[in-house]
Amino acid sequence: MKRHEEADDYLGLRRRFFDGEGSLHIDRHKSTVQIRIDNTFRRAVQEIRSFVGCGTISNRGRAKPHYKDRFRLTISNHVDVLRILEGMRPYLIVKGERLML
């Protein structure tokens, strides 16, 4: 695999991570949109934040006592959300249709 192909694969992998683990939260009443990515592995969420260059990470705690802590990356700046979604669009399978709305 050539170096640029490896870079494309790495970028695509992060974008596909959002497709499976993330959520696109749209509040039509408040006219807001957020990207949210939850995971029990804090480093994964930190890597994505570093990659996109924005957002805040919070510890969402445990849904049940025997579950692991969940960490959430939230991106709520409208300009950042649009920039990120445009960059991810070609890689999305599950959420691709929702972006067309």
Secondary structure in CASP SS format (residue, H / E / C, confidence):
PFRMAT SS
TARGET T0000
AUTHOR 0000-0000-0000
METHOD secondary structure of the structure
MODEL  1
M C 1.00
K C 1.00
R H 1.00
H H 1.00
E H 1.00
E H 1.00
A H 1.00
D H 1.00
D H 1.00
Y H 1.00
L H 1.00
G H 1.00
L H 1.00
R H 1.00
R H 1.00
R H 1.00
F H 1.00
F H 1.00
D H 1.00
G H 1.00
E H 1.00
G E 1.00
S E 1.00
L E 1.00
H E 1.00
I E 1.00
D E 1.00
R C 1.00
H C 1.00
K C 1.00
S C 1.00
T E 1.00
V E 1.00
Q E 1.00
I E 1.00
R E 1.00
I E 1.00
D E 1.00
N E 1.00
T C 1.00
F C 1.00
R H 1.00
R H 1.00
A H 1.00
V H 1.00
Q H 1.00
E H 1.00
I H 1.00
R H 1.00
S H 1.00
F H 1.00
V H 1.00
G C 1.00
C C 1.00
G C 1.00
T E 1.00
I E 1.00
S E 1.00
N E 1.00
R E 1.00
G E 1.00
R C 1.00
A C 1.00
K C 1.00
P C 1.00
H C 1.00
Y C 1.00
K C 1.00
D C 1.00
R E 1.00
F E 1.00
R E 1.00
L E 1.00
T E 1.00
I E 1.00
S C 1.00
N C 1.00
H H 1.00
V H 1.00
D H 1.00
V H 1.00
L H 1.00
R H 1.00
I H 1.00
L H 1.00
E H 1.00
G H 1.00
M H 1.00
R H 1.00
P H 1.00
Y H 1.00
L C 1.00
I C 1.00
V C 1.00
K C 1.00
G H 1.00
E H 1.00
R H 1.00
L H 1.00
M C 1.00
L C 1.00
END
